[in-house]
Amino acid sequence: MSSKSASLTSGLVAKKGLAAPAIATPQHEEKLQPATYYKALTVKLDRDRYEALKRAGVKFDKKSQEIFVDALDAWLKVNEFI
């Protein structure tokens, strides 16, 4: 396998005083998502509740986060906070 080195010519070197930063053109425009506020919380569960939460997650194919958010939304709605 032979590797060919890049050609180093005088065209690669800027004359003194004429150097300028390279301008990169974006290949694709990134879509910016709106800023979302999240606050991390810690919930302590006894073993029975923890295992029930995990079984529910497997049964309904949901993460614990989704289950907690759904449950909190339901509780807030019943108690007229939302």
N, C-alpha and C positions, 0 to 999 in steps of 0.2 A: 504494500500500500504506500503510495507516494503522496505527500502533502505539499501543496503549493503555497508558498508564503504570499501574503498580500503585497501588492506592488507599492513601494514607497516612492512616490514621485514628488516633484517640487510643487505640484498642485495641491498637495495635502498640507503644506506649510503656509501659514498666512504671513504676509509681509508685515513688518513692525508697524503698529498703529492701525492696522486694518482688520485685526482679529474681531470676530463677532461670535456670540453664542449660537450654537446650532438650534434650529427651530424644528421641533418635532411636530409632525402632523398626526393628529389622533386617527387611529384606524377605525374606531367606532366610538360613538358618543355614549357615555355611561348615563344611565337613567338614575337620577338621584331620588331616593325615597324620602318622603317627608320625615322630619325628626319625630320620633316617638319616645314618650317618657315611660320608663320602666323603673320600678323600685323593687329590689330584691328583699324577700322576707324569708325568715326561717320558721318552719312549723315543726313542732315536736309532737310526734305521735307515739302512742304505745304500740307494742308489737302487733296486737290484733287489728288495730286500725290501719297500720302500715301494710300488713299483709292483705287486708281487704282492698285497700287502695290499689295495690299492685295487681291483684286478681281482676279488679274492675278494669284496670288499664289493659290487661291482656284480653279480657272478654270483649271490650268495646273498641279495642285498637286505638286507645287514647293515651297520651302521656299524662303523668300526674299533674303537670301544670294546667293542661286543658280541663281535667276533672275539677281541680280546685277553682279555676276561674268560672266554670259553669255553675258549680255549687255556690260560690260567693255571689254571682249574679242573681241566682234564684233566691238566695237568702236576702239580699239587698232589695229585690223586687217585692218579696212578701212583706218585708218590714218597711216598705215605702220610702226607701232611700234613693231608688232610681225609678 
